[in-house]
Amino acid sequence: MKRAGAMKISPHPYVERKKRVCGGRPVIRGTRFPVSSIAWNHKLGFTVEEILREFPHLTPAQVYDALSYYYDHQSEIEEEIHQAHDVEAWMKKYPPTLKVKRDRPAVVSG
């Protein structure tokens, strides 16, 4: 039996999706920080503590919830990560505006 006025508890209280925030991608609630960024850093081998050092505005609960969301929606977040790192697609969408002069060699500093 349901109680009148009972509050619905979200399975991921620190993650939200809003149409006008980061294109509707899942982000840390109240921020524009994408869940995929936390998942990517975690996949690179960063621990939660290291992620918190890199992003001190986040709390442990936010990072753990983002990872929980990632594991609950892994294929979706993996696709988002793949798209974010697809340089060829980005080059097509946002072609470079500077042109290399043909008579001048490119200078590479190293």
C-alpha positions as CSV (number, residue, x, y, z in Angstrom):
1,M,0.0,0.0,0.0
2,K,1.4,3.4,-1.0
3,R,1.4,6.3,1.4
4,A,0.0,9.6,0.1
5,G,2.8,12.0,-0.7
6,A,5.5,9.4,-0.6
7,M,8.7,10.7,-2.2
8,K,10.1,8.8,-5.2
9,I,13.8,7.9,-4.7
10,S,16.0,8.0,-7.7
11,P,18.4,5.1,-8.2
12,H,21.0,7.7,-9.0
13,P,20.4,10.8,-6.9
14,Y,23.6,12.6,-8.1
15,V,23.0,12.1,-11.8
16,E,20.6,13.9,-14.0
17,R,19.7,14.4,-17.7
18,K,18.3,17.7,-18.9
19,K,17.6,18.4,-22.5
20,R,19.4,21.8,-22.4
21,V,22.4,20.7,-20.4
22,C,25.2,19.0,-22.4
23,G,22.8,17.9,-25.1
24,G,20.9,15.7,-22.7
25,R,23.8,13.6,-21.7
26,P,24.0,12.4,-18.1
27,V,25.8,14.8,-15.9
28,I,26.4,15.3,-12.2
29,R,23.3,16.9,-10.8
30,G,23.5,20.7,-10.7
31,T,26.7,20.8,-12.8
32,R,27.6,20.4,-16.5
33,F,30.1,17.7,-15.6
34,P,29.5,14.6,-17.7
35,V,29.3,11.1,-16.2
36,S,31.3,9.9,-19.2
37,S,34.3,12.0,-18.1
38,I,34.3,10.2,-14.7
39,A,33.9,6.9,-16.5
40,W,36.7,7.7,-18.9
41,N,39.1,8.6,-16.1
42,H,38.2,5.5,-14.2
43,K,38.8,3.4,-17.3
44,L,42.3,5.0,-17.6
45,G,43.0,3.6,-14.2
46,F,42.3,6.6,-11.9
47,T,41.0,5.7,-8.5
48,V,38.0,7.6,-7.0
49,E,40.5,9.4,-4.8
50,E,42.6,10.5,-7.8
51,I,39.5,11.7,-9.7
52,L,38.5,13.7,-6.6
53,R,42.0,15.3,-6.5
54,E,41.7,16.2,-10.2
55,F,38.2,17.5,-9.8
56,P,38.0,18.9,-6.3
57,H,34.5,20.5,-6.8
58,L,33.1,16.9,-6.9
59,T,32.2,14.9,-3.8
60,P,32.9,11.2,-3.2
61,A,29.2,10.5,-3.3
62,Q,28.9,12.2,-6.8
63,V,31.8,10.2,-8.2
64,Y,30.6,6.9,-6.8
65,D,27.1,7.5,-8.1
66,A,28.4,8.5,-11.5
67,L,30.4,5.2,-11.7
68,S,27.2,3.3,-10.5
69,Y,25.3,5.1,-13.3
70,Y,28.0,4.1,-15.8
71,Y,27.8,0.4,-14.9
72,D,24.0,0.5,-15.1
73,H,24.2,2.2,-18.5
74,Q,27.5,0.9,-19.8
75,S,26.8,0.6,-23.5
76,E,25.3,4.1,-23.7
77,I,28.2,5.7,-21.8
78,E,30.8,3.7,-23.8
79,E,29.2,5.0,-27.1
80,E,29.4,8.6,-25.7
81,I,33.1,8.1,-24.8
82,H,33.7,6.6,-28.3
83,Q,32.0,9.6,-30.0
84,A,33.9,12.1,-27.8
85,H,37.3,10.6,-28.9
86,D,36.5,10.2,-32.6
87,V,38.8,12.8,-34.0
88,E,37.8,12.1,-37.6
89,A,34.1,12.8,-36.8
90,W,35.1,16.0,-35.0
91,M,37.2,17.1,-37.9
92,K,34.2,16.7,-40.3
93,K,31.9,18.5,-37.9
94,Y,34.3,21.3,-37.1
95,P,36.8,21.5,-40.0
96,P,40.0,23.5,-39.3
97,T,39.8,27.1,-40.3
98,L,43.6,27.7,-40.6
99,K,45.2,26.7,-43.9
100,V,48.8,25.6,-44.2
101,K,50.6,27.6,-46.8
102,R,51.8,25.2,-49.5
103,D,55.2,27.0,-50.0
104,R,56.0,27.0,-46.3
105,P,57.0,23.9,-44.4
106,A,55.1,23.1,-41.2
107,V,57.1,23.9,-38.1
108,V,56.9,21.3,-35.3
109,S,58.4,22.2,-32.0
110,G,59.5,19.4,-29.8
